[in-house]
Amino acid sequence: MAGILVYALHDDEGNFNKNSLGAISEAAKLAGEVGGEAAALVVGEVADDACASLGNYGAAKVYRAKSVPEGLAQPIVDAMAKVIQDEGISYALFGGGLLGFEIGAGLTARLNAGVTMEVTAVKVDGGKLVVERPILQDSEIADVGYVSEPGIIIGRLNAFDAKESGGTAEVVDVDVELSEWSSKAKLVQRGEQRGADVNIEDADILVGGGRGLGAKEGFGLCEELAESMGGAVAATRAVVDAGWYPYAAQIGQTGKTVAPKLYLAAGVSGAIQHKVGMQNSENILAINKDPNAPIFEFSDLGVVGDLHKIVPKLTEAIKAKKGG
Amino acid sequence: MKICVLVKEVPDAAVQKRIDPNTMRLDRGGEKNLNPFDTHALEAAMQIKEGGAIPVEEVVAVTMGPDSAVRALHKAVALGADRSVHLSDEALAGSDVCATGYALAKVLESESPDLVLLGQQSDDGECYTIGAVVADHLRMPSLTQVIQIDVSDGKLRCERQAEYGYDTVEVELPAVISVGDAINEPRYPSLKAIMGAKKKPLDSKATGDVGIEAGQVGEGGSKTKVLGLNPPPAKEAGEIIEDEDTNETVEKIVAWLDERKLI
């Protein structure tokens, strides 16, 4: 067996996901050491040029399953399982994200293959891949190896950087027969945007609000504080799902990745899914009443206290300082 | 229909978790609790049952784990499940995700559920994947991180957040659905339900009872192996302020921001 297969996710306009591109670059780097080549799998009617362009990130070959729909995991499990078995591929690599987790998990069952998830780094030991997988809320890092091939690796969001190498990939069409249960889920609507369109990626200062705000109205405090500093307001997935704040402002696993000069977290616990979207901020200031909140593990200044008392006074103090 | 809810016993959130360096497994000593994410799955099951859009004959809580996991099942029935099934066998110890998913699928198969619900993740393993592994073994459609379930015409209409926004997906039954914690606010069990929990039926099953092949589970049946443990790269610890006098706290924050030229 040889080679690494990456699932390249795309949106309805045919743009590839940057975490998929990162996974392709990582696979290209690793394939050089474990033998074989890096390949990508694309589903749907994606144009030849677009498929071939994945070569620019290191894919030698792109398998295209035109008849397989994009957007739900199980049909893509069918496609990947077929290519892995037909081509004798050693590893499947995913750049993270919801679909990557689901497809990787499905492949585990289908191929009776080992799986690791939330992987932050992959290394080669004796021609085999060994992954680094943070566990227990990132307090330890486990080195995990595979007993047999194929092995499934699901990366953590932003774990792998996309690198342009200037190549083109050979495009190979594959026919895939869908499993009976793969067509029992149907995408009725994909990628609905809920709430106002806000731009958080260009802000130098972000005030992030989480469940600790207590209620939707708590975001008023964040907005006033952000305004006093000339910043914008971001949110955690939990509060976006609860309908407290627009989806466009969400940071983390399925949301945006930001790196502002200041990230001020108000009532944000700091779950891994949020952390991956903001940990590269230059300065992290967290206000949370729970002294055990994980966010304090990676903040530069942590304030243990009631944000409802602290934030309004902080807003006033900043306004006074700027005015004076 | 019959709903099975997969639950798990996890170390209590307040317990400092550690890996036993000899076995490379989680040290499961100390106070334990029902995985908090599972309470959302139980609540979702109860809401479907009480909602009346489809008749639900029973809700069955299913777990795999050592003897002590019985307490997680007691909590699950206190939250509304009608009965519970406990898969427990020495042979299962040390199972990885691949082996665990297989074993859970086998015990579920013996129950022939129309719907399997589970939480989005376990508080200890943080794998997010078990639902999709189980679903493929059961040859059922599956979705994870679902935050709304509506039942109509014997189908589920589910919503969830995926890579590009919110997706709406129609899923035929039988199916495996893992729910996100935004789906509901789990109820608290009544005192009466807690007291009555031990009286509800609990079936204990060993691997042989549900047709699990011994070679596919446990450490020997696992396809991954933990080779070593390392501390994460050291990060300079941040400064921590306890808010005692809020005016003073705010002064300190402003000074900190000012020092870094952020205001």
Interface residues (C-beta under 8 A of the other chain):
Chain A: L9 D11 D12 N17 G71 L72 A73 Q74 V77 G97 L98 L99 F101 E102 G104 A105 G106 T108 A109 R110 N112 A113 G114 V115 T116 M117 E118 V130 E132 P134 I135 L136 Q137 D138 S139 E140 I141 A142 D143 V144 G145 Y146 V147 S148 G151 I154 S179 E180 W181 S182 K184 A185 K186 L187 V188 Q189 R190 G191 E192 Q193 R194 I205 M229 R237 A238 V240 D241 A242 Y247 T254 K261 L262 I272 N283 I284 L285 P291 F296 E297 F298 S299 D300 L301 G302 V303 V304 G305 D306 K309 I310 K313 L314 A317 I318 K321 K322
Chain B: K17 R18 I19 M24 L26 D96 V97 C98 G101 Y102 A105 D124 E126 C127 Y128 T129 I130 G131 A132 V133 V134 A135 D136 H137 R139 M140 P141 S142 L143 T144 Q145 I147 R157 R160 Q161 A162 E163 Y164 G165 Y166 D167 T168 V169 E170 V171 E172 A175 G180 D181 A182 Q216 S222 K223 T224 K225 V226 L227 G228 L229 N230 P231 P232 K235 G238 E239 I240 I241 E242 D243 T246 N247 T249 V250 E251 I253 V254 W256 L257 D258 R260 L262 I263
